[in-house]
């Protein structure tokens, strides 16, 4: 019995190749919720006394600060990321 010698068009070849690529790159959707990855608690950054003093002065010089103590605590919070 002779084999079927049909030629496929270049467009069909491209579509077929594209389907194979998509089939390899697409992942199926899971039926379960994605588990949340527990984040490690960020260690407080080590901030020097001089860095806090400099930032407190910058706050004071900007005119948006309050008392010396308020500026100091604000500078600490900003630098430590709290």
C-alpha positions in Angstrom: 0.0 0.0 0.0 1.5 3.4 -1.0 2.1 6.1 1.7 0.2 9.3 1.6 2.7 11.9 0.2 0.7 15.1 0.9 2.8 18.2 1.2 2.0 20.6 4.1 2.1 24.3 3.5 4.7 26.4 5.2 2.0 28.2 7.1 0.7 25.0 8.6 4.3 24.0 9.6 4.7 27.3 11.4 1.4 27.0 13.2 2.3 23.4 14.2 5.7 24.5 15.5 4.1 27.4 17.4 1.6 25.0 19.1 4.4 22.8 20.2 6.3 25.7 21.7 3.2 27.0 23.5 2.4 23.5 24.8 5.9 23.4 26.4 5.7 26.8 28.0 2.2 26.9 29.4 1.6 25.5 32.8 -1.7 24.2 34.1 -3.6 26.1 36.7 -3.7 24.4 40.0 -7.0 23.9 41.9 -5.5 24.7 45.2 -4.5 28.2 46.4 -0.8 29.0 46.1 0.8 28.7 49.5 2.3 31.9 50.8 6.0 31.8 51.4 6.9 32.8 54.9 9.1 35.9 54.9 12.0 36.0 57.2 11.8 38.7 59.8 14.1 41.4 58.7 16.8 42.1 61.2 16.9 45.7 62.3 19.5 47.6 60.4 22.5 48.7 62.4 22.3 52.5 62.5 25.1 54.5 64.1 24.6 57.4 66.5 26.2 59.7 64.0 23.8 58.7 61.2 20.8 59.3 63.4 22.2 62.7 64.5 22.9 63.7 60.9 19.3 62.7 59.8 17.8 64.5 62.8 19.7 67.6 61.8 18.4 67.3 58.2 14.9 67.0 59.5 15.4 70.1 61.7 16.9 72.1 58.9 14.0 71.3 56.5 11.6 73.0 58.9 9.2 70.1 59.0 10.4 68.7 62.2 9.4 69.2 65.8 11.4 69.2 69.0 14.9 67.8 69.2 13.5 64.5 70.7 10.8 64.2 68.0 13.4 64.7 65.2 15.7 62.1 66.8 12.9 59.5 67.0 11.8 60.3 63.5 15.3 59.9 62.2 15.7 56.6 64.0 12.4 55.3 62.5 13.4 56.4 59.0 16.9 54.9 59.1 15.8 51.6 60.7 12.9 51.2 58.4 10.3 50.9 61.1 
